Structure formats: structure tokens, C-alpha cells
Amino acid sequence: MSKTIVRGARILGGEVRDVLIDGETIEAVGTGLDAAGATVVEAGGQILLPGLVDLHTHLREPGREDSETVLTGTKAAAVGGFTAVHAMANTFPVADTAGVVEQVWRLGRESGYCDVQPVGAVTVGLEGKHLAELGAMHDSAAGVRVFSDDGKCVDDAVIMRRALEYVKAFDGVIAQHAQEPRLTEGAQMNEGVVSAELGLGGWPAVAEESIIARDVLLAAHVGSRVHICHLSTAGSVELVRWAKSKGWNVTAEVTPHHLLLTDELVRSYNPVYKVNPPLRTEADVLALRAALADGTIDCVATDHAPHPHEDKDCEWAAAAMGMVGLETALSVVQETMVDTGLLDWAGVADRMSFRPARIGRLEGHGRPVSAGEPANLTLVDPAYRGAVDPAGFASRSRNTPYEGRELPGRVTHTFLRGRATVVDGNLA
């Protein structure tokens, strides 16, 4: 069994310690650790975090391998410091059967760069009409616990209620893409001053908020778990805060891009800024940051949405919605939350590892950096600053809103069960 010593790391941003990895496990944490024949990684005071966990990743395989594959997506995840991702169900065919989720799960195991936990569809074909094989997907080798029609909203209240009731049997969770479809027909961007000036169809905040209000009430009524995907408005924050104050089993995520970017960027008509839900106002951004800081929003999830060049290099109205995010997520969180003083690195570990692993019931991830725990680890150099260059991405797609933008922080090493998947910032 191979041994590795990470020497002189600040664990969760705290005191400097050495970490001895033996095989797949952390053997010891302390000072002056040594082991014969061990590979030594000189951390030099860098931040050591538990491996990051993403609750919301689009890997596109099967069906859209021109955008991404499980292999390229997990490589991108490793570069970004992730040791586990949840792969969303809107593939071709849709991940609405045990067979498809097992295929994605096995592809993840074969990739070796991070663990892939498939997310099952709530409804057959994401069509919102009939429940998918929730029990069969849970009982499959993939052991699905999270279900979502992400990309589409489960807008039928009866279907949503039945799904919430069904997953109670195995402590599952329904992750809702909160978008009232009738209120967003033809919508191109956030409804507000900028959309009015540009003459683009507006996407009102109430289209998100009305679904969240309904679903937290439904979850409370049936005593089940609901998770709100990519929450994006100040009003949504207040609804989640209210639901949590009632003791209801409600969790929520925010994307890195909704913590940083605003709808003012759409004035450029650059489709790289076209995303679902849309970029909102500065007031929304500040509310999201505050809610992530105080724990109202449980976690950061990338909503990594890769698209091929031709789906973005076109006029705004015809462009696909979505941004890649795995390789830049931690840097954006450092800029918006750590460097602003809203979160410390222990808070980052909580919002990007501990909580998402707990929400997804993902064993072996989101664990403390201590002896006896799985060696899923991420080493980060917070002093680094550099411009984002998508040409160097491990992802197959390049649709990042940060091209040329200087961001802080860089993942130097990622360990998946003790095996280095990233060394000195490069794939191992």
C-alpha cells in the first residue's frame, strides 16, 4: 500500500499540520510525521480541505458526448478539487431507469478521477406526467438517493406530492428545478430594468419563488425532504429561511455564478452569460452571499452545464443555456465568500463538502480530515491569482463566463481515496 505525507498544510485554514495517508485512509494527523518510502507533498501552508462534493453536475453522457463525457467531466471535477459529483438525469436517454443510472455509475467507476453518483429523473422522460422508476433506481447498483427533473420543473403539484411521498421509504430527496413554466414562456433573461431596456423576454423572480413556496409546503405536508436547485433570488432566500424556521426538511444550493455575476452582463449580448435560472440583480447576489454565509443556503453546487462551441457561438435567442463551472467553482467561492470575510475555510469545507455529501447521503465523502477517515482531500493555494484560460480546461466544453478574468486560488493536489488525481495543478 502506498503512503503519502502532506507536510505543512493548514487543515481547514487552521493550524499547520502534517497528514499521513496510508492506502485509502488517513493514518495520522500531527506534526513531524514521517514514514519510510512515503511520497512527500510539501504544502507550504496551503489549505487542506476534504474533497469537494458537487450536488449538481451535467456530464451529458449518454447522448451528448460532443459536450462532455463522464471521463472528461470527472477530469474537470478533479482539477477543481472535487472527489464526488452527482450527475443530473437530463441525458439521452434520460436517466429514468435502473439501467441508465447503472450505466452512468459504472462509467464513473471506470474513469477513476472522482466518484459519480447518478441523480435519477423524477418523471418518465422528464415529461412531468408519470413517476419514473424511483424505487428501482434506488435498489440498483447505483443506489440513487437524489431525484430531479433538472432542466425542467416538476410543475404538477400532484406528481410532486407523490414523488415526495415515494422517496420517504428510503430517505431519498427530490431536488426541484423551481421554474413555473407558464411564467417563463419565451423568457431570455432576468425580468427587470435591463430586460426592459434590451427588449428581451423577462424571467420574473416570482416564477422561481412560487414553486419554492408550493414545494416547501408540500414537503412539510407529507413529511419528506425537498432540495431547491440553483436558488437565485432574494425572495427565494426568504422562503427557504421561513421554511427552515418551521423545522421543515428543506435544503437549498446556490451556484458560483449566481454569487458573482449579474444581469448587467447581458448588455453585451454574449450568450456565454445565458443561463437557467438567469443571472439576477446585484441585490439578489448580495442576498445569496449573506444566505450562504448564515447557512440558510446549505451548499454551493456548480450546475456545470457544458455545451459545444456551436450551441453558444450564435445569436442570443438561439443559444443554449448554461455554463461550465467545475474547474472555477472554488476560485469563485474564494473571491465572493472568503476574500470578502463572509466565510472562513472551515465554512467553505462545510458548504462545499460536508453539507452536500450529507444532503446526497453520500458515504465516504464530506468527512473530517482526521485519522481513520477516507483520504478524499483537496489542497488549495489561496495566494495564487491568475486569468482563466478555457483552452487549458479538462472539460470538453469551453463555455465559461470567466474567460480572461483573474480569479484567486488554485487547486494544487486532489486525492481520491489516497490516490493523487491532480498533482501540482495537473491531472495525474
N, C-alpha and C positions, 0 to 999 in steps of 0.2 A: 504494500500500500504506500502511495506517495505521500510525502509530507511537505507542507509549505509553512513558512513563517512570514506573516505580515508584521514587519517591525516598525514601531514608532507611529502607529495610527491613532488618531483621535476618534474613539468609538462614540458614535452619535454626536460628535462635536465636543465631547468631554475630555477627560484626561487621556494623556498619551499612554498607550498600552501595546504590547505585542500580542498577536493571535497566532496560535499554533493549530494548523489544520492537519489532521491525520485521516487520510482517505476522504470519506464523505462528511466527516464530522469535525466540529471544533473541539480539539482536545483540551486546550488550556488558553486562558487569557490572563496576562500578567506582565511583569517586567523582566527583562533579561532572559527571556525564554530561548532555548536552544534545542536542537535535535540533529543528530548525526545524519548527514546526507540530505537535509531538507533544502528545498528551494527557498531562497530568501527574497522577499519583496520589500525594498526599503520605501516605506510610506512617507517618511519625512514630514509627519504632522498632517497628512491628508486625512479627510473624513472617511471613516469606515461605517457603512450602513448595512442593514440587512438587505438582501437582494430585493429590488423593487418589484411590485406586482401591479399589473395593469388589468383593470376590470373591463376594459372596452377597447379591443383591437380588431381591426378588419384585416384578415390575412388573405382574403379573396379566393383561396383555393378550397374546394374545387370550382372551376368555371371561369375565373378571371385571372388566370396565371400571367396575362400580359401586364396586370397591375402589380401583383405581388404573389408570392408563393409562401407556403409555410416555412420553407427553408430561408428565403430572403427576409421574410418578416421577422423570424426569430433571430436571425443575424443582426438585424436592425435593433431588435429588443435588447440583445446582449450588449451592443455598443452603447445603448442608452442606459445600461445599468440594471435592466430587468432580468429576473430569473424565472418569471412566470407571467403569462398573458392569458386572458380569456378571449377566445376567438369568436366573433359575432356570427350569427346564423345566416346572414343575407348573402349566401354563396349560391352557385348554380351547379347542381341542385341545392335547394335550401336545406339547411341542417335541421330538418324537422322529423328525422327518423333515427333509430339507433344505428343504422348502417352508415349514415353520413357522419354523425358525430364520432363514431369509432374510426372512420377514415381519417378525419382531421386529427384526432388524438394520436393515432399511430404515426401519422406524418410528423407530428411534433416530437414524438419519442425518437424517430429516426434522425431528425435534424440535429439534436444534441446541443443546441445553443441555449434553449430555455424550455421550461415546461409549458405545454399548450393545453389549456383546459377549455374544451368546446362549450359554447353557450348554445342551448337548444332554442329553436323557434317556439313561440307561444302558440301560434296558429299554423295550420297547414298552408305551405307556400307563402307565408307572411300575408295571407289574404284577409285575415281578420274574421273569418266565417266559422271555422271549426277548430277546436283544440287539436294541437299536434300530439304526437305520442310522448307525452311528458314522462309518464311512468317508465316506458320502455327505454327512453334516453337516460333516465336516471339509473336504471338497472343494467345498462350496457357497460362495457369495459371502460367507457369514458366517464361514467359516474357523474352525469350532468346534474348540477345543483342550481344553476342560474339559467333563466329562460327569458328571451327578449325577441321582439319583432323589430329590433332597432333598424332605423331607416324608415319604418312605418310605425304608426301609433296603434295600439290596441284600443280603438275608439269606441267599440261596442261595450257598454257597461256590463251587460250580462256575461259576455265572453270573458271580460277582465275579472269579474267576480268568480266565475267558475275556475279560472286559472289560479287565482289566489287560493281558492278552497282546495284545489287538487294538490298543489305543491306543499301544503301543510303536512301531508302524510310523510314526507321525507325531508322536512326542514329546508325546502327549496325557497327561491326568491324570484319574483317577477320583476325584471328590470324594464321600466317603461320609457319609451321614447315619447315624451309629452308634447304632442302636436295635434291640436284639433284640426282635422283635415279641411273642414269647410271654411275655417277662418284663415286658411293659408293657401287657398287656391290661387295659383299664379304668382305667389309671393317670391320675391327675389332677394330681399334683404330686410333688415330690421325696419319696422314701421316707425317713422319718426320724422324729424326735421330733414335729415339727409335724404331719406327715400322720397320725400315730397319735392325736394329741390332737384333730385336727379330724375324724377319721373319713373322710378322703379316700383314695382308692386311691393307693398309693405307686408311684413310678417309681424303681427302685433304680439306684444308680450302676453296678452290675455290668452292667446292660443296655447301657450305653454302652461300658464298658471291655472287655467280652468281644468285641464286634465289632471294636474297635480292635486288640485283641491278635491276632485272627484275620487282619485285613486287612494289618497291617504284616508279618506272616509270609508272607502270600500275595504281597505286593508284592516282598519280598525273594526269594522263591522264583522268581518269573518275571522279576525284574529290571526292574520297572516303577515308575511313580510313583503314589502314593496321597496324597490330601489329606483330612484329617479336618475335617469341617464342625463349627462351633459346639461345640468341646470344652468340657466344663462341670464336670468333676470332678477332684479332686486325683489320683485313681488314673489317670485318663486322661493327665494330665501325665506321670506316671512312666512309663507305657507308651511315650509318644512320645519321652521323653528316652532311654529304653533303646534304642528303635529307631534313633534318630539316633546313639547311641554305637556302634552296629554298622555305621554308614555306609550305612544303607538310605535309599532315596529317599522319605522321609516328611515331609510338611509338615502344619501344623495352624493353625486360626484360632480366635479367641475373639470373642464378641460384646461390645459395650459393656455391655449389661445384665447379663451374667454377671460383669463386672468390678466391678459396683456393688451390685446388688440381691440379696437373699437370700430364702429361703423363708419367713422370718418375716413377710413382707408378705402372704402368702396368708391370714393370720389375718383380714384384712379381708374376705375372700371377694370382693374386687373382681376381676372377670375380666380387667382390664387387665394383671394380673400372671400370667395363664395363658399359658404359652409352651412351645415344644418345641425343645430339651430344657428341662426345668423349671428355675426358679430353685433354686439349691442352697444349701449352708450357708455361714456366714462362713468356715469353714476352707477350703472349696473356693474361695471368692472370693480369699482371700489367696494360695492356691497358684497360681491362674490369673494373678494380677498378677505374682507372682515369676517365673513361667514366661515371661510375655510380656517381662518385663524382661531375663531372661537369654538370650532367643532360642529357648528350647525351643518356645514357641508363636511361629510365624512372623509372624502378622499379625492385625489387627483386621478383622473383617467384620461388617457391620451385621445381616444376616438381616432386613432391612427387610421386614416382613410386614403390609401394610395390610389392614384389614377394615372393612366398612361398619358403621355405628352399631348396626344390629340384631343383628349377629353377636357383639357384645361387651356390649351393654346388656341382659343377660339373666342367668339363674341360672348359677352357676359351671359346673356339669356340662354345660350345653348350649352354653357359649361356645366360640368358635373360639380356637385357639392362635396367638399371635403378637403382635408389637409393631412399630410403625413406628420407624425408627432413623436414617434418612439425615440428618435435619436436626439431630440432637442428638449424633451419634457423637463428633465431635471434642471437644465440650464434656465429655462423659463421660470420654473418654480424658485430657483435661487434668486433670480432678478426681482421677481414680483413679491416674494414672501420672506426670503432670508435676508437679502440685502436691504430690504425696507424695514427690517426689525419685527415683522409680523409673526414669523415663526423662527425657532432655532432648528438646528439639525435634528434634534430628537423629535421635534414636531414634524419635520419632513419624513423621518422614518415612520412616524405614526400614520401620516396621511398618504404615503406612497408605498407602504409595505404592510405594516401591522393591520390597519383597518381594511384595506381592500382584500387581503387574504382572509380576514375574518368574515367579511360580507359574503365572499365567494366560497366559504367553508373549504379553503384550500390548505390541506395539511402539508407541513414541511416548509412552508413559506411564511413570511411575516413573523419570524421567531426572533427572540433576543440574540444578541451577539454575546454568547456565553458558552461555557464548557458544556458539552453534551448535546448541543444543538446542531442541526444540519448546517453545513458550511455553504450556505447561499448568501453571498456577500458582494458588496459593491464598494469600490474605493474611488473617492472623488477628490480631485484637486480644485478647491474652491477659488484659488488665486488666479487660475487660468482665465484669460479672456481672448476671444478670437471670433472672427467673422464666420458666419455659417456658409459653408460651401456644399450645396447639394450634390455636386459632382463626385464627392467622396462618400456619399451615403451608401450604406449596405442595403438599404431598401431598393427595390426595383423601380420605384417611382420617385419623382423629384418635386412634387407639388407642395413645397414648403413656403409659408408666408415670411420666413425669416432669412431668405437668401440675401447675403451681404450684410446682414445685421450682426453687430457684435453682441455676443452673449457671454455671461460668465460661467465658469465651471466646466469641468471635463471629467468624464469617467475614464480612469486610467486602467482599472482592473475590474473584471467581473468573474465571480466564481460560482459555478453551478454544482452543488454537492461536492465541493472541494476541487473541482477541475476548472482550471482557468479557461474561460471562453473569450476573454479580452485581456490582452497584455500590453501595457504601455499605450493604451488607446486604440490598439489594432486587434482585429479578430485573431484568435489563437488558431 
